[in-house]
Amino acid sequence: MDFVCNIPFISILLSLFSGTICSVLPGRAAKWVNTAVIVSVGIMSAILLVYVNGTQESFVYMMGHFPAPWGNEIRAGVLEAGMALFFCMIMLLCMWGGRKKLDEEVEESKHNLYYILVNLILSSLLALIYTNDLFTAYVFVEINTIAACGLIMIRQIGRTLEAAVRYMIMSLVGSGLLLIGICMLYDLTGHLLMSNIQEAVAQILEEGTYTVPLVITMALMVTGLAIKSALFPFHAWLPDAYGYSTISSAAILSSLVSKGYIFLLIKIIYRVFGFSVFHDSHIINVLFVFGLAAMIFGSLSAIKESDIRRMIAFSSVAQIGYIYMGIGLGTKVGMIASIYHIIGHAAGKALLFIAVIGLTDASGFSRSFFDLDGAAYRNKIAGIGFTVGALSMVGVPMFAGFVSKLLFAQAAVNNVGKLMPTMIVLAVSTILNAIYFMKTVIRIYTPAENTEFAVIPLKREKLYGVAVVLFVILNITLGMLSQPVVDMIRSGLEMFA
């Protein structure tokens, strides 16, 4: 085995132990360790992507000296390496964009704790991407949950504490259902490694035994991960969690944490049950219906909001609905569209959260929609960033969101039974997206009647400006050069199977 095959294990271990190192460092040193780890893992992920793209084969890395079915395994292919690289890019830009606000909103004595939590989230996301073992996935799901809860409540104002409690309650419900499903699946198959479970599931279906418990197990696991990723109507915790936490926390939670759970669900669909088995179950239709409902009700909730950060948070409910709708279409093209939307939404939503803090700071720190007149003139780079993120979410050509919606429409054409509802809801959701995003863009570019708010020069926020510019470039690149990304997803899904 080539040395490069060690990269997934090294990446997870490096992120995990960097959290321990940060616990004994002052905040400033912990910040540099965190940056170095994210950059290092990103570089290693890029090397791994080049390697697996060249071999066009996934590989299994055996951890320890015990082979399957007793040992633990990591499995990596094009899709895993690509997602790891992308997650590192987004996390680095989220940290850069929110660094100044972190210094203002979090006590200096807790800065090293913040970087510990970020490192733990990175390690758990990498583990969810690479692991081939269901129980290992569950362990890192819990690490992810605890670290995300810490990111919400570290600001320690009343709303964040309440949001953290609600997040923890809902997450524990989801985790409980996932664990029950894993236990039942272990009881049915006698395995925890995904590839071994898939073989046992195929045998169960061939013999016609335990088919009902198998469907119940599938339903429990899907429901648990749907709750944790805030699929409508399990999203009640989301607006406050995203709306009142520090800006880096909101960007990371909305763009990465929820996507890690969805990526695990996709792995379970392909590697545990098999895509054909999942397709033939009625669960896929339930996900489709709830995805469509989320697209509408999330957008309607966003329209009613006058708090710009909560508006963006409710928009995430709608965008997560897109992903589940694509999965519910039950076609390969639909799954490609959903995975592409994971990438496109992460880039666009993180940009929106980072940009909006510049607009509110330039408006007397007010988050009210009615105080944002002229904010884009007072902070030009934030105005450009918010506009690009909004255009991407609406689905304007040249931006990542347009490619996602085009792929969803193509996927719907391949499923005649779900064609009409998909097209109708796509159209209605796009109109609703345009209503609340475009009215905000118009508002921030409407000259203010009073000029009491100060103009914020870019030179005071160099790192913030760099983060916004790189996010803008990423969104445009995903919109203009989408084919290599789509090809990577298609190749990765073939390796999944």
CORJO-V49881 format. One record per pair of residues at least 24 apart in sequence whose C-alpha atoms are under 6 Angstrom apart, sorted by the first residue. I is the first residue (numbers start at 1). J is the second residue. Records with the same first field share a line. If there is no record, write none. Layout:
BEGIN
I = J  J
END
This chain:
BEGIN
11 = 41
12 = 123  126
15 = 119  123
16 = 120  123
19 = 116  119
22 = 112  116
27 = 111  112
30 = 112
38 = 88
42 = 85  88
45 = 81  85
46 = 85
49 = 78  81
52 = 77  78
53 = 78
73 = 132
74 = 130  131  132
75 = 130  132
76 = 130
78 = 492
79 = 489  492
80 = 129
93 = 467
94 = 248
95 = 248
96 = 467
97 = 354  464  467
98 = 247  248
106 = 155
117 = 147
125 = 260
128 = 264
132 = 193  194
133 = 192  193  194
134 = 192
151 = 249
152 = 245
160 = 244
163 = 240  241
166 = 237
167 = 237
171 = 228
174 = 224  227  228
175 = 224
177 = 220  224
178 = 221  224
181 = 217  220  221
194 = 271  272
197 = 272
198 = 272  273
229 = 258
232 = 294
239 = 310  313
242 = 313
243 = 309  310
251 = 350  353
255 = 346  350
279 = 330
284 = 328
285 = 328
287 = 324  328
288 = 325  328
291 = 321  324  325
294 = 318  321
295 = 321  429
296 = 429
299 = 432
303 = 436
306 = 368  369
307 = 367  368  369
308 = 367  369
333 = 411
334 = 411
337 = 404  407  408
341 = 404
344 = 400
348 = 389
351 = 389  471
352 = 386  389
355 = 382  385  386
358 = 382
363 = 453
372 = 444
373 = 443  444  446  447  448
374 = 444  445  446  447  448
375 = 444
376 = 444  445
378 = 455  456
379 = 456
385 = 468
390 = 437
394 = 430  433  434
398 = 479  480
399 = 475  476  479
400 = 475  478  479
END
